[in-house]
Amino acid sequence: MPANKILIAPSILSADFSDLKNEIKKVEDAGADWIHVDVMDGRFVPNITIGAPVVKCIKSVASLPLDVHLMIVEPEKHIKDFADAGANIITVHAEACTHLHRTISYIKDLGCKAGVSFNPQTTIEPLRYVLEIVDLVLIMTVNPGFGGQSFISSVVPKISEVKKLFDDNKLSGKYIEVDGGINTKTAPIVRSAGANVLVAGNAIYSLKQQSEIKNVIAKMRT
């Protein structure tokens, strides 16, 4: 695992989009590590969010790495757009990729870190075919598409499976990210299972005071 630090990636899906620049600065000043950007197409998931032009605007005001999560069908058609927009990490869903190894390789060829995500009901079997080249595995602990959903605890063993797979193959420097219902109560559960990147939306952006945001980020980390 990359050092021993737990990274916190606030999800701007829960931010105030009418004031996005300040919403990003708020979490950067509070000690966040990455900015998590959810891209939804209304097909792979029910919701529609943003595209590459908005990611480019976010990049112009953000000082932290952009962790772009593509919840879209045929992601290979759009990956270059997001890389060109300034994404540092691009994660695709195993369920959306016909040729996962090719897609992960393409992301890396564009100079980005590459991640693969798994919905709650999906096994991690496809991970075995990209284990050596993937930088990040994102485990969804809600069904993707909307913010503010409840944590699905039955997914936690899957986090441990990913950790064991990396450890058994002596692969260090990999990120295990968890997204969905993460707050100060669920953060210790996923950390104990092996997660080292926590995505949090409502748990952070529902807070009004900067001191509260800083405290919650620190608490989720430890």
CORJO-V574076 format. One record per residue. N is the residue number from 1. RES is the residue in one small letter. OMEGA is omega in whole degrees, -180 to 180 (999 if undefined). Layout:
BEGIN
n	res	omega
N	RES	OMEGA
N	RES	OMEGA
END
This chain:
BEGIN
n	res	omega
1	m	180
2	p	-176
3	a	176
4	n	-176
5	k	172
6	i	-180
7	l	179
8	i	-178
9	a	178
10	p	180
11	s	-179
12	i	174
13	l	-179
14	s	-178
15	a	174
16	d	-175
17	f	177
18	s	-179
19	d	-169
20	l	-180
21	k	-180
22	n	178
23	e	177
24	i	-180
25	k	-179
26	k	-178
27	v	175
28	e	-180
29	d	-178
30	a	175
31	g	177
32	a	-177
33	d	178
34	w	169
35	i	-178
36	h	-176
37	v	-179
38	d	178
39	v	-177
40	m	-172
41	d	-178
42	g	179
43	r	177
44	f	174
45	v	-175
46	p	-172
47	n	172
48	i	-179
49	t	-171
50	i	177
51	g	-175
52	a	179
53	p	178
54	v	176
55	v	178
56	k	177
57	c	178
58	i	180
59	k	-177
60	s	-179
61	v	-178
62	a	176
63	s	-180
64	l	176
65	p	177
66	l	-179
67	d	-171
68	v	-176
69	h	-177
70	l	175
71	m	-173
72	i	173
73	v	180
74	e	-176
75	p	-178
76	e	180
77	k	-172
78	h	-175
79	i	-178
80	k	179
81	d	-179
82	f	174
83	a	179
84	d	-180
85	a	176
86	g	177
87	a	175
88	n	179
89	i	176
90	i	-180
91	t	177
92	v	178
93	h	176
94	a	-177
95	e	-176
96	a	-173
97	c	174
98	t	-179
99	h	-172
100	l	-178
101	h	180
102	r	-178
103	t	178
104	i	179
105	s	-180
106	y	178
107	i	-179
108	k	177
109	d	179
110	l	175
111	g	179
112	c	168
113	k	-174
114	a	178
115	g	174
116	v	-177
117	s	180
118	f	174
119	n	-176
120	p	-175
121	q	-174
122	t	176
123	t	-179
124	i	-178
125	e	180
126	p	-180
127	l	-178
128	r	-176
129	y	179
130	v	-173
131	l	-175
132	e	-172
133	i	-178
134	v	179
135	d	-171
136	l	172
137	v	-180
138	l	178
139	i	178
140	m	177
141	t	165
142	v	171
143	n	-169
144	p	176
145	g	-179
146	f	174
147	g	173
148	g	-180
149	q	-179
150	s	180
151	f	177
152	i	-172
153	s	-178
154	s	180
155	v	-174
156	v	179
157	p	179
158	k	177
159	i	179
160	s	177
161	e	180
162	v	179
163	k	-180
164	k	-180
165	l	177
166	f	-178
167	d	-179
168	d	180
169	n	178
170	k	179
171	l	180
172	s	178
173	g	180
174	k	177
175	y	171
176	i	-174
177	e	178
178	v	-176
179	d	176
180	g	178
181	g	-179
182	i	178
183	n	-176
184	t	178
185	k	-177
186	t	-180
187	a	179
188	p	-179
189	i	-177
190	v	175
191	r	-180
192	s	180
193	a	177
194	g	180
195	a	175
196	n	171
197	v	-178
198	l	176
199	v	179
200	a	180
201	g	-178
202	n	-178
203	a	179
204	i	-172
205	y	174
206	s	-178
207	l	-176
208	k	-176
209	q	179
210	q	-180
211	s	178
212	e	180
213	i	179
214	k	-179
215	n	-179
216	v	177
217	i	179
218	a	-178
219	k	179
220	m	-179
221	r	-174
222	t	999
END
